[in-house]
């Protein structure tokens, strides 16, 4: 099977890039994205929820690879697997089915400390809080809890000062687990597959984010919308990104993740693409995303 990563050319109808001006896929001039400076100390963490109620849009891939890229820049990063499928745990080399203690136990059982559930990944500076199918029971059990929307926020509180960034990989729904993630987070990153069915759900997601901001977490903001699975050879991909830009303006990130078979290959190898294929354009795209979030002030 051949690699299908494509370059991110300007969207249809936008001016082409000149020899000395680099433009993004909707024709905006690309900002300077310098290498993030080293940190002299760590924490408190900025918590980012990776959220989209549609499945298969690249939430887990983005969580893993963005975390690895931030760790490359000397940031201490925690990945919180908040999906009962446990894909983020598997993708970082953890077998969640062999674990006795996961994020489910942390949420639902008294006496379980967050330190007891953390696992070091094979990447320096990158830890994971794993999940497995047990977490699916939490959605039902939390209904009867006092302050049920804030359980994750309370669980993470003891370690916020130990990390620079905490990335929460949400399940593809807008249920109580996702509301917990949004209540705990400072920002939301929305991976958006470049096709119209994915585009239709963004308005509903933004509405949910606004409700959480109004009722539970006034500090919550949208850090950006990230186009994923982009193919510049198709008018469809270019039109979707152009529509997002029309609706959300500069909330649309300059960074774009192209479609490539290297991402599932890296998942099978249980490595981020920065370790599996460090010179691949997909790794470069996530490194650019990390630099952009730091430059925007959305990451340490």
C-alpha positions, 0 to 999 in steps of 0.5 A, spaced: 500 500 500 502 506 498 503 512 502 498 517 501 500 523 505 499 529 500 501 536 500 497 542 503 496 547 498 491 553 498 484 552 498 480 553 491 479 560 490 485 563 494 491 566 491 497 561 490 503 562 495 508 566 492 516 565 492 517 568 498 510 567 502 508 561 505 500 560 505 496 555 509 490 551 506 485 557 506 490 562 503 492 565 510 499 567 510 503 562 515 505 565 521 512 564 524 512 558 528 519 558 532 522 552 536 519 553 543 524 555 548 526 550 553 523 550 560 526 552 567 521 549 571 514 545 570 507 546 571 502 548 572 499 544 567 494 547 561 489 541 560 486 540 553 480 536 551 481 532 545 473 532 543 469 531 537 462 526 538 464 523 531 468 517 531 474 516 526 476 523 526 483 523 529 482 524 536 487 519 539 492 520 533 492 527 535 493 526 542 498 521 542 502 525 537 501 532 539 503 529 546 510 526 543 511 532 540 511 537 546 515 532 550 520 532 544 520 540 546 522 538 553 515 539 556 512 534 561 506 531 558 500 527 561 495 523 556 489 521 559 485 516 556 478 517 557 475 513 552 473 506 554 476 503 548 483 504 550 485 506 544 490 512 546 493 507 551 494 501 546 497 506 541 502 508 546 504 501 548 500 499 554 495 493 554 489 496 558 486 489 559 492 487 563 491 493 568 488 492 575 488 500 576 485 504 571 482 511 570 475 508 572 478 506 579 481 513 580 474 516 578 469 511 582 473 508 588 475 511 594 483 511 596 485 510 589 490 515 588 492 518 581 499 517 582 497 509 583 494 509 576 500 513 572 504 509 567 511 511 564 511 511 556 517 509 552 518 516 551 521 521 555 517 526 559 510 522 556 506 519 561 499 516 560 493 515 565 490 508 562 483 506 560 479 500 558 472 497 557 471 498 565 470 506 564 464 505 560 460 503 567 462 510 569 457 513 565 452 510 568 455 510 575 456 517 575 449 519 574 448 519 582 454 522 584 454 529 587 458 534 583 458 528 577 461 533 572 467 535 576 469 528 578 475 528 573 477 535 575 478 533 582 482 526 580 487 530 576 488 536 581 493 533 585 498 532 579 496 538 575 503 542 578 507 536 576 506 537 568 506 542 563 500 539 558 495 534 560 491 532 554 485 528 555 482 523 549 475 523 549 470 518 547 466 519 541 460 522 544 457 528 548 455 524 554 457 525 561 464 523 561 466 528 555 462 533 560 467 531 565 473 532 560 470 539 558 469 541 566 476 539 567 479 542 561 482 549 560 481 549 552 478 544 547 482 542 541 477 539 535 480 534 530 475 535 524 476 530 518 475 533 512 468 531 509 461 534 510 458 529 515 464 531 520 463 538 519 455 538 520 457 535 527 461 541 529 456 546 531 453 541 536 459 540 539 460 548 539 453 548 543 455 543 548 462 547 549 458 553 550 453 550 555 459 547 559 462 554 559 456 557 562 454 552 567 460 549 569 467 552 567 467 559 565 474 559 563 473 554 558 475 556 551 476 553 544 484 552 542 482 551 535 479 546 530 484 542 526 483 539 519 485 532 519 485 526 513 486 532 508 487 531 501 489 537 497 488 533 491 480 533 492 475 539 491 471 536 497 477 536 502 478 544 500 471 546 500 470 543 507 476 547 510 474 553 506 467 552 510 470 551 517 474 558 515 468 562 513 464 559 520 470 560 525 475 564 522 482 564 526 479 558 530 481 554 524 488 552 526 494 553 520 496 546 521 493 541 517 494 533 518 494 530 511 491 523 510 497 517 510 497 510 512 503 511 516 499 513 522 495 506 522 502 503 521 505 507 527 499 505 531 500 498 530 507 499 532 504 502 538 509 508 537 507 515 536 509 517 528 515 521 531 518 515 533 516 510 528 517 515 522 521 521 525 522 524 518 515 523 515 511 529 513 506 526 518 511 527 524 513 534 521 505 536 521 504 534 528 511 538 530 508 544 527 501 543 531 505 543 537 509 549 535 503 553 533 499 551 540 505 554 544 505 560 539 498 561 540 499 560 548 495 554 548 500 550 551 506 551 555 
